[in-house]
Amino acid sequence: MSQAPSPGRINLALKYSRFAWLALRHDGWVTTIGNLCSELAFDHHYGTRTWLPKDLASLETTGGSRMDGVQYQGTNPRLARKLLRSLPSDARNAWFIDYGCGKGRGLLLGIEAGFTRLIGVEFAPELANQCRANLKIARRLPPISSISVVEGDAALFQPPPGPLIAFLYNPFRGQTLQRVLQRLTAHSQTDGQAVQIVYVNPQEVEQFTRLGWKMKNPIFSRGTLAGGIWALSL
Ligand SMILES: C[S@@+](CC[C@H](N)C(=O)[O-])C[C@H]1O[C@@H](n2cnc3c(N)ncnc32)[C@H](O)[C@@H]1O
């Protein structure tokens, strides 16, 4: 006799159906299906498993605010590639930090874009482990000199000295975002280091503006800001 699906699975199915419906309504069929294909093609190409979203409610976390945190969902490769391509070519010498790296898609896109020194920060150990596994099995990537996945709260992460590219795919909001931005501002102002933030699916743009960050190379999708590169205006 076949078992009835559990309430958890039904809730998940309802949640993702709603999510798919919202994406269809906002982006239309062509873009939504194009995005889905690029996500599936990404894992197929690299032999990785970054596709399935993961709810924070089902995960243990090591400190940090779960209230501020956004669930795992891999970044849209088409959009992230466009933003990374718009960085100046000498940006590739900087550290690439993926704040809230989840299963590692942002880091893989960073490697693909030519970065050779990368760090992922993730507060859910299960996701951090999946990220490490994906980095291990990924094929067809250019060589890199250093990569690590740090388990912990992004708000407490002290970036290494030197120029930085901070990659944020809407990982967290509120005070967590504020504390990360304050650290990046100090890194740039106190240490005189170039910092650029790639903010995909920006939800709290006003926090950037308040601290003196200015956006360049914005990308819009149907009139909504889908991403941009932020730098401190001196
Ligand atoms: C939208 S996903 C981004 C995934 C990844 N950056 C990518 O581009 O594919 C957000 C991620 O941020 C993580 N996260 C949320 N709050 C965090 C925090 N305070 N510290 C570290 N990671 C956090 C979540 O666990 C989740 O994996």
The ligand as a MOL file (V3000), in Angstrom:
LIG
                    3D

  0  0  0     0  0            999 V3000
M  V30 BEGIN CTAB
M  V30 COUNTS 27 29 0 0 0
M  V30 BEGIN ATOM
M  V30 1 C 19.6240 32.9130 -0.8020 0
M  V30 2 S 20.8160 31.7760 -0.1550 0 CHG=1
M  V30 3 C 22.2790 32.2530 -1.0480 0
M  V30 4 C 23.0550 31.0680 -1.5740 0
M  V30 5 C 24.3760 31.3200 -2.2940 0
M  V30 6 N 25.0310 32.5340 -1.9120 0
M  V30 7 C 24.2210 31.3270 -3.7970 0
M  V30 8 O 24.4390 32.3740 -4.3780 0
M  V30 9 O 23.8740 30.3160 -4.3840 0 CHG=-1
M  V30 10 C 21.0930 32.4760 1.4580 0
M  V30 11 C 22.0810 31.6740 2.2980 0
M  V30 12 O 22.5110 32.4880 3.3920 0
M  V30 13 C 22.6390 31.6770 4.5480 0
M  V30 14 N 22.5740 32.5720 5.7200 0
M  V30 15 C 21.5080 33.2650 6.1800 0
M  V30 16 N 21.8500 33.9970 7.2790 0
M  V30 17 C 23.1650 33.7670 7.5030 0
M  V30 18 C 24.0970 34.2440 8.4800 0
M  V30 19 N 23.7550 35.0950 9.4480 0
M  V30 20 N 25.3750 33.8140 8.3980 0
M  V30 21 C 25.7720 32.9450 7.4350 0
M  V30 22 N 24.9190 32.4510 6.4920 0
M  V30 23 C 23.6400 32.8600 6.5180 0
M  V30 24 C 21.4670 30.6970 4.4200 0
M  V30 25 O 21.6540 29.5470 5.2000 0
M  V30 26 C 21.4900 30.4050 2.9080 0
M  V30 27 O 22.3180 29.3190 2.6130 0
M  V30 END ATOM
M  V30 BEGIN BOND
M  V30 1 1 1 2
M  V30 2 1 2 3
M  V30 3 1 2 10
M  V30 4 1 3 4
M  V30 5 1 4 5
M  V30 6 1 5 6
M  V30 7 1 5 7
M  V30 8 2 7 8
M  V30 9 1 7 9
M  V30 10 1 10 11
M  V30 11 1 11 12
M  V30 12 1 11 26
M  V30 13 1 12 13
M  V30 14 1 13 14
M  V30 15 1 13 24
M  V30 16 1 14 15
M  V30 17 1 14 23
M  V30 18 2 15 16
M  V30 19 1 16 17
M  V30 20 1 17 18
M  V30 21 2 17 23
M  V30 22 1 18 19
M  V30 23 2 18 20
M  V30 24 1 20 21
M  V30 25 2 21 22
M  V30 26 1 22 23
M  V30 27 1 24 25
M  V30 28 1 24 26
M  V30 29 1 26 27
M  V30 END BOND
M  V30 END CTAB
M  END
